[in-house]
Amino acid sequence: MVAARNDNHGENMLGRMQASLGSWIRLAQRYNIPSEIVVVEWNPPIDRPPLKDALVWPESTAPCAIRFVQVPPEVHESIPHARAIHLHQMIAKNVGIRRARGQFVLATNIDIIFSARLMQFLAQRTLEEDAFYRIDRYDIASDIPAGAKVDELLAFCRSHVLRVSAREGTWSTDGDNLRPVESNDIVLPDSGIRLGTGWYGIETDTPVAKRYLGEEAEVVFSRPGSMAMTFDVETGPSAREGRVELAVFDGAAEVASTIVEGRCVLQLNIPSVMESGKLRLRVRPSGVALLEDPRILDLRAFRIGWTDAAPQSGWLLTVTDRKPGVNWSGGCPAPSPYAAFMKNPAYLHTNACGDFTMLSRRGWSTVRAYPEFPIWPMHVDSILCYSAHHAGLREVILRDPMRIFHIQHQSASGATPEGEEELKARVARRGVPIIDYPSLLQYFHHMRRFNMPLVFSGENWGLAGIALPESTL
């Protein structure tokens, strides 16, 4: 379901919405996905036609049903900050979620294109009731081909990727899922080593720059000769008792592992027949929750490079140097004083989660959907993800080659990194409340501490007590 109003929000709004809904319908027809598109038209402008009439629809939308639910201006005016916020996005999404009829409900936005591989996955009908689904977002150039057929549109999306928003952050990419090598990075530009998914951004608060690893992190390499790969690493503030196990995977197979305590130099001997490839580094066990950082920071890396080594027929990961690491007790970031009692302190994928969050209808009802704060909606969708997790739903991240593509639009709308500060300034000028980051962390910490969701909405969430006009194509 999507929420919108015909006000040209973000520029070329109708063009972006046309591409999004049109491509869904065509792919649903191709892969036989019975579905409904619920468009919540919030506070429609009186000087513009309704979206039902402003968009072009195919002669047949089967197997998709198209429903329009209208929230009239008088209902909008009854909610605080009505003049500053013309579309209460999360309340509008709740209106659609509450009225959706499908077994699973996807809350998304009007400028998202879904890849064919993602639609093929949905066609398999393997979604689980006790899970909630997330995915990385790929931003694409705004000059999408108007009126293009769905395959032409998807080809444009694949070849015009600007950046990716993953759990670990947002970075520029041409779609290959490799992080660009930055100044003072932990890999050298000409080393033949690139970082894939699972790496957080560079941190420079120490004399030597470093990157933390997520639970899993990819390393893509092209090896010069028979050299061994080296890792200069150190346990982080989340490492229980200052130690973690680092395992190396080649595909699905675990090929080597070792214990890291303090600051270590590791040497990974790679079979001589393997000149290039992709490795996955897995840190286990997941560690201690922190007080002022939602991430689980078990291990950080200062350098990944090469060293001379004799040719090897098999894999071997060894510690070649070890010294005491940072004493994190009483330091920053500090562990939560309640960390020992937390049962499920996961770090979830909330980056760009407003563009794709899918739960069963029962799951949405369990947490009463999005908190219905009459504020600027930044971070409200992140609270929903943590509420779902602590209500017992399991996060499932749909991985590449399944993708969603987000059509770039006016930067001040806040959907891009360069537009975030401009957005905050604009919201401040309007006098609209916003959830700041420290407050967001307090919500997360409370849910982690008690392993229970925060449910803010009442029983009539989604304007259930109001009869709203509805129409279909």
MARDREN-602836 format. One record per residue (C-alpha): residue number from 1; y, x, z. Coordinates in steps of 0.2 Angstrom, whole numbers, plus 5000, padded with zeros to 4 digits. Layout:
<gufis>
{gufi NUM; {Y; X; Z}}
...
</gufis>
This chain:
<gufis>
{gufi 1; {5000; 5000; 5000}}
{gufi 2; {5018; 5005; 4997}}
{gufi 3; {5035; 5000; 5003}}
{gufi 4; {5050; 5000; 4992}}
{gufi 5; {5066; 4991; 4987}}
{gufi 6; {5075; 4992; 4970}}
{gufi 7; {5089; 5003; 4974}}
{gufi 8; {5086; 5019; 4964}}
{gufi 9; {5082; 5028; 4980}}
{gufi 10; {5080; 5047; 4976}}
{gufi 11; {5085; 5044; 4958}}
{gufi 12; {5073; 5037; 4944}}
{gufi 13; {5065; 5027; 4957}}
{gufi 14; {5058; 5014; 4944}}
{gufi 15; {5051; 5028; 4933}}
{gufi 16; {5042; 5036; 4948}}
{gufi 17; {5035; 5020; 4954}}
{gufi 18; {5030; 5015; 4936}}
{gufi 19; {5020; 5031; 4934}}
{gufi 20; {5012; 5030; 4952}}
{gufi 21; {5006; 5012; 4950}}
{gufi 22; {5002; 5013; 4932}}
{gufi 23; {4991; 5028; 4934}}
{gufi 24; {4982; 5020; 4949}}
{gufi 25; {4978; 5005; 4939}}
{gufi 26; {4972; 5014; 4924}}
{gufi 27; {4961; 5026; 4934}}
{gufi 28; {4954; 5011; 4944}}
{gufi 29; {4949; 5003; 4928}}
{gufi 30; {4941; 5019; 4922}}
{gufi 31; {4931; 5022; 4937}}
{gufi 32; {4928; 5004; 4942}}
{gufi 33; {4937; 5004; 4959}}
{gufi 34; {4940; 4986; 4965}}
{gufi 35; {4957; 4987; 4975}}
{gufi 36; {4973; 4979; 4978}}
{gufi 37; {4990; 4986; 4978}}
{gufi 38; {5001; 4979; 4991}}
{gufi 39; {5020; 4981; 4988}}
{gufi 40; {5031; 4977; 5002}}
{gufi 41; {5048; 4974; 4995}}
{gufi 42; {5060; 4977; 5010}}
{gufi 43; {5077; 4970; 5011}}
{gufi 44; {5078; 4968; 4991}}
{gufi 45; {5096; 4971; 4984}}
{gufi 46; {5104; 4954; 4979}}
{gufi 47; {5111; 4962; 4963}}
{gufi 48; {5095; 4969; 4956}}
{gufi 49; {5079; 4961; 4950}}
{gufi 50; {5064; 4961; 4961}}
{gufi 51; {5051; 4975; 4958}}
{gufi 52; {5039; 4963; 4951}}
{gufi 53; {5051; 4960; 4936}}
{gufi 54; {5058; 4977; 4935}}
{gufi 55; {5042; 4986; 4932}}
{gufi 56; {5031; 4985; 4916}}
{gufi 57; {5013; 4979; 4919}}
{gufi 58; {4997; 4981; 4908}}
{gufi 59; {4990; 4965; 4900}}
{gufi 60; {4976; 4966; 4913}}
{gufi 61; {4976; 4974; 4930}}
{gufi 62; {4958; 4970; 4934}}
{gufi 63; {4949; 4976; 4945}}
{gufi 64; {4966; 4978; 4954}}
{gufi 65; {4975; 4964; 4962}}
{gufi 66; {4994; 4966; 4964}}
{gufi 67; {5002; 4958; 4978}}
{gufi 68; {5021; 4957; 4983}}
{gufi 69; {5026; 4954; 5001}}
{gufi 70; {5045; 4952; 5003}}
{gufi 71; {5054; 4955; 5019}}
{gufi 72; {5071; 4946; 5017}}
{gufi 73; {5088; 4953; 5021}}
{gufi 74; {5089; 4941; 5037}}
{gufi 75; {5073; 4949; 5044}}
{gufi 76; {5080; 4966; 5041}}
{gufi 77; {5097; 4962; 5049}}
{gufi 78; {5088; 4957; 5065}}
{gufi 79; {5082; 4975; 5067}}
{gufi 80; {5093; 4989; 5075}}
{gufi 81; {5103; 5000; 5063}}
{gufi 82; {5101; 4988; 5049}}
{gufi 83; {5117; 4994; 5040}}
{gufi 84; {5113; 5013; 5041}}
{gufi 85; {5094; 5011; 5036}}
{gufi 86; {5092; 4999; 5022}}
{gufi 87; {5073; 5001; 5022}}
{gufi 88; {5063; 5003; 5039}}
{gufi 89; {5049; 5012; 5030}}
{gufi 90; {5036; 5013; 5044}}
{gufi 91; {5039; 4995; 5049}}
{gufi 92; {5037; 4990; 5031}}
{gufi 93; {5021; 5000; 5029}}
{gufi 94; {5014; 4990; 5044}}
{gufi 95; {5019; 4974; 5036}}
{gufi 96; {5007; 4979; 5021}}
{gufi 97; {4994; 4986; 5032}}
{gufi 98; {4993; 4971; 5043}}
{gufi 99; {4991; 4960; 5027}}
{gufi 100; {4979; 4971; 5017}}
{gufi 101; {4962; 4963; 5014}}
{gufi 102; {4952; 4979; 5009}}
{gufi 103; {4940; 4987; 5020}}
{gufi 104; {4950; 5003; 5019}}
{gufi 105; {4969; 5004; 5018}}
{gufi 106; {4979; 5019; 5011}}
{gufi 107; {4997; 5020; 5016}}
{gufi 108; {5006; 5030; 5002}}
{gufi 109; {5023; 5031; 4993}}
{gufi 110; {5030; 5025; 4977}}
{gufi 111; {5030; 5043; 4969}}
{gufi 112; {5012; 5049; 4971}}
{gufi 113; {5000; 5052; 4957}}
{gufi 114; {4982; 5053; 4961}}
{gufi 115; {4970; 5065; 4952}}
{gufi 116; {4955; 5059; 4943}}
{gufi 117; {4943; 5069; 4955}}
{gufi 118; {4951; 5060; 4970}}
{gufi 119; {4948; 5043; 4961}}
{gufi 120; {4930; 5048; 4957}}
{gufi 121; {4927; 5051; 4975}}
{gufi 122; {4934; 5034; 4980}}
{gufi 123; {4923; 5026; 4967}}
{gufi 124; {4908; 5033; 4976}}
{gufi 125; {4912; 5021; 4991}}
{gufi 126; {4907; 5034; 5004}}
{gufi 127; {4922; 5032; 5016}}
{gufi 128; {4917; 5031; 5034}}
{gufi 129; {4924; 5018; 5046}}
{gufi 130; {4926; 5031; 5061}}
{gufi 131; {4936; 5043; 5050}}
{gufi 132; {4954; 5045; 5044}}
{gufi 133; {4958; 5054; 5028}}
{gufi 134; {4971; 5066; 5024}}
{gufi 135; {4974; 5078; 5009}}
{gufi 136; {4986; 5092; 5003}}
{gufi 137; {5001; 5086; 4993}}
{gufi 138; {5006; 5095; 4977}}
{gufi 139; {5025; 5093; 4972}}
{gufi 140; {5028; 5093; 4953}}
{gufi 141; {5043; 5093; 4942}}
{gufi 142; {5054; 5078; 4941}}
{gufi 143; {5054; 5076; 4922}}
{gufi 144; {5038; 5067; 4920}}
{gufi 145; {5034; 5061; 4903}}
{gufi 146; {5040; 5043; 4902}}
{gufi 147; {5027; 5031; 4895}}
{gufi 148; {5014; 5044; 4894}}
{gufi 149; {4995; 5039; 4895}}
{gufi 150; {4986; 5043; 4911}}
{gufi 151; {4977; 5058; 4904}}
{gufi 152; {4994; 5065; 4898}}
{gufi 153; {5002; 5062; 4914}}
{gufi 154; {4988; 5071; 4924}}
{gufi 155; {4989; 5086; 4912}}
{gufi 156; {5008; 5087; 4915}}
{gufi 157; {5005; 5086; 4934}}
{gufi 158; {4992; 5100; 4934}}
{gufi 159; {5004; 5112; 4923}}
{gufi 160; {5020; 5108; 4933}}
{gufi 161; {5016; 5111; 4951}}
{gufi 162; {5030; 5118; 4961}}
{gufi 163; {5023; 5119; 4979}}
{gufi 164; {5009; 5114; 4990}}
{gufi 165; {5010; 5106; 5007}}
{gufi 166; {4995; 5110; 5017}}
{gufi 167; {4990; 5109; 5036}}
{gufi 168; {4996; 5127; 5038}}
{gufi 169; {5013; 5125; 5030}}
{gufi 170; {5022; 5123; 5013}}
{gufi 171; {5023; 5136; 5000}}
{gufi 172; {5027; 5139; 4982}}
{gufi 173; {5013; 5139; 4970}}
{gufi 174; {5008; 5136; 4952}}
{gufi 175; {4993; 5126; 4958}}
{gufi 176; {4981; 5140; 4961}}
{gufi 177; {4981; 5138; 4980}}
{gufi 178; {4986; 5156; 4983}}
{gufi 179; {5000; 5160; 4994}}
{gufi 180; {5014; 5171; 4986}}
{gufi 181; {5014; 5189; 4992}}
{gufi 182; {5031; 5189; 5002}}
{gufi 183; {5041; 5204; 5008}}
{gufi 184; {5033; 5212; 5023}}
{gufi 185; {5017; 5202; 5020}}
{gufi 186; {5001; 5207; 5028}}
{gufi 187; {4994; 5211; 5010}}
{gufi 188; {5002; 5223; 4998}}
{gufi 189; {5007; 5215; 4980}}
{gufi 190; {4996; 5228; 4971}}
{gufi 191; {4981; 5228; 4983}}
{gufi 192; {4971; 5215; 4973}}
{gufi 193; {4970; 5205; 4989}}
{gufi 194; {4978; 5187; 4990}}
{gufi 195; {4978; 5174; 5003}}
{gufi 196; {4971; 5157; 5000}}
{gufi 197; {4971; 5142; 5011}}
{gufi 198; {4971; 5142; 5030}}
{gufi 199; {4985; 5155; 5033}}
{gufi 200; {5001; 5151; 5042}}
{gufi 201; {5018; 5158; 5037}}
{gufi 202; {5024; 5175; 5041}}
{gufi 203; {5031; 5178; 5058}}
{gufi 204; {5043; 5192; 5061}}
{gufi 205; {5046; 5191; 5080}}
{gufi 206; {5037; 5208; 5083}}
{gufi 207; {5040; 5225; 5075}}
{gufi 208; {5026; 5222; 5063}}
{gufi 209; {5025; 5205; 5054}}
{gufi 210; {5009; 5195; 5055}}
{gufi 211; {5001; 5179; 5050}}
{gufi 212; {4990; 5168; 5061}}
{gufi 213; {4973; 5161; 5054}}
{gufi 214; {4969; 5143; 5055}}
{gufi 215; {4951; 5138; 5060}}
{gufi 216; {4946; 5144; 5042}}
{gufi 217; {4956; 5156; 5031}}
{gufi 218; {4953; 5161; 5013}}
{gufi 219; {4954; 5179; 5006}}
{gufi 220; {4953; 5181; 4987}}
{gufi 221; {4950; 5199; 4981}}
{gufi 222; {4948; 5210; 4966}}
{gufi 223; {4941; 5227; 4973}}
{gufi 224; {4945; 5244; 4968}}
{gufi 225; {4929; 5254; 4966}}
{gufi 226; {4917; 5253; 4981}}
{gufi 227; {4930; 5252; 4994}}
{gufi 228; {4928; 5242; 5010}}
{gufi 229; {4940; 5229; 5016}}
{gufi 230; {4950; 5232; 5032}}
{gufi 231; {4958; 5220; 5044}}
{gufi 232; {4971; 5224; 5058}}
{gufi 233; {4969; 5209; 5069}}
{gufi 234; {4973; 5204; 5087}}
{gufi 235; {4968; 5189; 5098}}
{gufi 236; {4981; 5176; 5101}}
{gufi 237; {4987; 5166; 5115}}
{gufi 238; {4973; 5152; 5112}}
{gufi 239; {4959; 5165; 5113}}
{gufi 240; {4948; 5160; 5128}}
{gufi 241; {4946; 5175; 5139}}
{gufi 242; {4955; 5186; 5126}}
{gufi 243; {4940; 5186; 5114}}
{gufi 244; {4934; 5176; 5098}}
{gufi 245; {4920; 5178; 5085}}
{gufi 246; {4926; 5181; 5067}}
{gufi 247; {4913; 5176; 5054}}
{gufi 248; {4914; 5180; 5036}}
{gufi 249; {4907; 5167; 5023}}
{gufi 250; {4903; 5170; 5005}}
{gufi 251; {4902; 5152; 4998}}
{gufi 252; {4892; 5142; 5010}}
{gufi 253; {4883; 5157; 5017}}
{gufi 254; {4888; 5166; 5033}}
{gufi 255; {4886; 5185; 5028}}
{gufi 256; {4893; 5194; 5043}}
{gufi 257; {4902; 5192; 5060}}
{gufi 258; {4908; 5202; 5075}}
{gufi 259; {4917; 5199; 5091}}
{gufi 260; {4936; 5203; 5092}}
{gufi 261; {4944; 5207; 5109}}
{gufi 262; {4962; 5213; 5110}}
{gufi 263; {4969; 5223; 5095}}
{gufi 264; {4955; 5228; 5083}}
{gufi 265; {4953; 5236; 5066}}
{gufi 266; {4938; 5229; 5057}}
{gufi 267; {4929; 5236; 5042}}
{gufi 268; {4920; 5224; 5030}}
{gufi 269; {4908; 5232; 5019}}
{gufi 270; {4905; 5221; 5003}}
{gufi 271; {4889; 5223; 4992}}
{gufi 272; {4893; 5235; 4978}}
{gufi 273; {4888; 5223; 4965}}
{gufi 274; {4903; 5211; 4970}}
{gufi 275; {4919; 5217; 4962}}
{gufi 276; {4929; 5201; 4965}}
{gufi 277; {4927; 5185; 4974}}
{gufi 278; {4933; 5173; 4988}}
{gufi 279; {4929; 5175; 5006}}
{gufi 280; {4931; 5162; 5020}}
{gufi 281; {4935; 5169; 5037}}
{gufi 282; {4930; 5157; 5052}}
{gufi 283; {4937; 5159; 5069}}
{gufi 284; {4926; 5152; 5083}}
{gufi 285; {4926; 5145; 5095}}
{gufi 286; {4942; 5135; 5094}}
{gufi 287; {4953; 5139; 5109}}
{gufi 288; {4966; 5135; 5121}}
{gufi 289; {4979; 5122; 5118}}
{gufi 290; {4997; 5128; 5120}}
{gufi 291; {5012; 5120; 5129}}
{gufi 292; {5025; 5122; 5115}}
{gufi 293; {5016; 5124; 5099}}
{gufi 294; {5003; 5112; 5092}}
{gufi 295; {4993; 5125; 5083}}
{gufi 296; {4978; 5133; 5090}}
{gufi 297; {4982; 5152; 5089}}
{gufi 298; {4966; 5161; 5091}}
{gufi 299; {4968; 5176; 5080}}
{gufi 300; {4982; 5185; 5070}}
{gufi 301; {4982; 5198; 5057}}
{gufi 302; {4994; 5212; 5054}}
{gufi 303; {4987; 5220; 5038}}
{gufi 304; {4972; 5217; 5026}}
{gufi 305; {4969; 5232; 5014}}
{gufi 306; {4956; 5244; 5008}}
{gufi 307; {4948; 5260; 5014}}
{gufi 308; {4935; 5272; 5007}}
{gufi 309; {4917; 5268; 5010}}
{gufi 310; {4900; 5273; 5004}}
{gufi 311; {4892; 5260; 4992}}
{gufi 312; {4883; 5246; 5002}}
{gufi 313; {4869; 5235; 4996}}
{gufi 314; {4873; 5222; 5009}}
{gufi 315; {4887; 5214; 5020}}
{gufi 316; {4892; 5223; 5036}}
{gufi 317; {4907; 5219; 5048}}
{gufi 318; {4911; 5232; 5061}}
{gufi 319; {4924; 5236; 5074}}
{gufi 320; {4931; 5254; 5069}}
{gufi 321; {4945; 5254; 5082}}
{gufi 322; {4949; 5244; 5098}}
{gufi 323; {4963; 5244; 5110}}
{gufi 324; {4970; 5232; 5123}}
{gufi 325; {4980; 5217; 5115}}
{gufi 326; {4995; 5207; 5121}}
{gufi 327; {4993; 5200; 5139}}
{gufi 328; {4997; 5182; 5135}}
{gufi 329; {4997; 5176; 5153}}
{gufi 330; {5014; 5170; 5157}}
{gufi 331; {5020; 5174; 5140}}
{gufi 332; {5026; 5164; 5125}}
{gufi 333; {5019; 5154; 5118}}
{gufi 334; {5011; 5149; 5135}}
{gufi 335; {4995; 5140; 5137}}
{gufi 336; {4996; 5122; 5143}}
{gufi 337; {4993; 5121; 5162}}
{gufi 338; {4981; 5106; 5158}}
{gufi 339; {4972; 5116; 5144}}
{gufi 340; {4956; 5117; 5154}}
{gufi 341; {4954; 5099; 5156}}
{gufi 342; {4958; 5094; 5137}}
{gufi 343; {4943; 5088; 5128}}
{gufi 344; {4949; 5087; 5110}}
{gufi 345; {4965; 5097; 5107}}
{gufi 346; {4964; 5098; 5088}}
{gufi 347; {4978; 5104; 5077}}
{gufi 348; {4979; 5090; 5063}}
{gufi 349; {4985; 5090; 5045}}
{gufi 350; {5002; 5081; 5047}}
{gufi 351; {5011; 5090; 5034}}
{gufi 352; {5017; 5077; 5021}}
{gufi 353; {5006; 5064; 5030}}
{gufi 354; {5017; 5049; 5025}}
{gufi 355; {5011; 5052; 5007}}
{gufi 356; {4993; 5049; 5010}}
{gufi 357; {4985; 5043; 5026}}
{gufi 358; {4969; 5032; 5024}}
{gufi 359; {4960; 5022; 5038}}
{gufi 360; {4948; 5008; 5039}}
{gufi 361; {4957; 4991; 5043}}
{gufi 362; {4948; 4992; 5060}}
{gufi 363; {4955; 5010; 5063}}
{gufi 364; {4973; 5004; 5059}}
{gufi 365; {4971; 4989; 5071}}
{gufi 366; {4965; 5001; 5085}}
{gufi 367; {4981; 5010; 5086}}
{gufi 368; {4992; 4996; 5079}}
{gufi 369; {4997; 5006; 5064}}
{gufi 370; {5013; 5016; 5065}}
{gufi 371; {5025; 5016; 5080}}
{gufi 372; {5038; 5003; 5075}}
{gufi 373; {5053; 5013; 5081}}
{gufi 374; {5070; 5006; 5073}}
{gufi 375; {5075; 5024; 5069}}
{gufi 376; {5075; 5036; 5055}}
{gufi 377; {5056; 5038; 5052}}
{gufi 378; {5054; 5057; 5052}}
{gufi 379; {5038; 5062; 5062}}
{gufi 380; {5033; 5044; 5065}}
{gufi 381; {5018; 5046; 5053}}
{gufi 382; {5013; 5062; 5063}}
{gufi 383; {5012; 5052; 5079}}
{gufi 384; {5000; 5040; 5070}}
{gufi 385; {4988; 5054; 5065}}
{gufi 386; {4987; 5061; 5083}}
{gufi 387; {4985; 5043; 5089}}
{gufi 388; {4970; 5040; 5077}}
{gufi 389; {4962; 5056; 5082}}
{gufi 390; {4963; 5053; 5101}}
{gufi 391; {4957; 5035; 5098}}
{gufi 392; {4941; 5043; 5092}}
{gufi 393; {4943; 5044; 5073}}
{gufi 394; {4938; 5060; 5065}}
{gufi 395; {4950; 5068; 5053}}
{gufi 396; {4943; 5072; 5036}}
{gufi 397; {4954; 5083; 5024}}
{gufi 398; {4950; 5079; 5006}}
{gufi 399; {4949; 5096; 4998}}
{gufi 400; {4954; 5103; 4981}}
{gufi 401; {4950; 5098; 4967}}
{gufi 402; {4955; 5082; 4974}}
{gufi 403; {4974; 5081; 4974}}
{gufi 404; {4989; 5070; 4976}}
{gufi 405; {5004; 5075; 4965}}
{gufi 406; {5022; 5071; 4972}}
{gufi 407; {5035; 5068; 4959}}
{gufi 408; {5050; 5079; 4964}}
{gufi 409; {5066; 5069; 4967}}
{gufi 410; {5084; 5070; 4975}}
{gufi 411; {5083; 5084; 4988}}
{gufi 412; {5093; 5075; 5001}}
{gufi 413; {5080; 5062; 5003}}
{gufi 414; {5071; 5075; 5014}}
{gufi 415; {5054; 5075; 5005}}
{gufi 416; {5057; 5094; 5000}}
{gufi 417; {5060; 5109; 5011}}
{gufi 418; {5077; 5112; 5004}}
{gufi 419; {5082; 5094; 5007}}
{gufi 420; {5077; 5094; 5026}}
{gufi 421; {5093; 5100; 5033}}
{gufi 422; {5104; 5090; 5022}}
{gufi 423; {5094; 5075; 5027}}
{gufi 424; {5096; 5078; 5045}}
{gufi 425; {5115; 5080; 5043}}
{gufi 426; {5116; 5064; 5033}}
{gufi 427; {5106; 5054; 5047}}
{gufi 428; {5117; 5062; 5060}}
{gufi 429; {5133; 5056; 5051}}
{gufi 430; {5126; 5038; 5051}}
{gufi 431; {5123; 5038; 5070}}
{gufi 432; {5104; 5034; 5068}}
{gufi 433; {5092; 5041; 5081}}
{gufi 434; {5078; 5053; 5075}}
{gufi 435; {5063; 5060; 5084}}
{gufi 436; {5067; 5079; 5087}}
{gufi 437; {5053; 5092; 5087}}
{gufi 438; {5052; 5095; 5106}}
{gufi 439; {5050; 5076; 5109}}
{gufi 440; {5036; 5076; 5096}}
{gufi 441; {5027; 5090; 5105}}
{gufi 442; {5028; 5080; 5121}}
{gufi 443; {5019; 5065; 5112}}
{gufi 444; {5006; 5077; 5106}}
{gufi 445; {5004; 5085; 5123}}
{gufi 446; {5002; 5069; 5132}}
{gufi 447; {4988; 5063; 5120}}
{gufi 448; {4979; 5080; 5121}}
{gufi 449; {4980; 5080; 5140}}
{gufi 450; {4973; 5063; 5143}}
{gufi 451; {4963; 5062; 5126}}
{gufi 452; {4970; 5044; 5123}}
{gufi 453; {4981; 5037; 5109}}
{gufi 454; {4999; 5033; 5112}}
{gufi 455; {5001; 5015; 5106}}
{gufi 456; {5019; 5009; 5104}}
{gufi 457; {5018; 4993; 5094}}
{gufi 458; {5015; 4976; 5101}}
{gufi 459; {5002; 4963; 5096}}
{gufi 460; {5013; 4956; 5083}}
{gufi 461; {5015; 4973; 5074}}
{gufi 462; {5018; 4972; 5056}}
{gufi 463; {5029; 4957; 5058}}
{gufi 464; {5013; 4947; 5061}}
{gufi 465; {5023; 4932; 5069}}
{gufi 466; {5034; 4930; 5054}}
{gufi 467; {5029; 4920; 5038}}
{gufi 468; {5035; 4931; 5024}}
{gufi 469; {5036; 4926; 5005}}
{gufi 470; {5021; 4933; 4995}}
{gufi 471; {5018; 4932; 4976}}
{gufi 472; {5005; 4940; 4964}}
{gufi 473; {5006; 4945; 4946}}
</gufis>
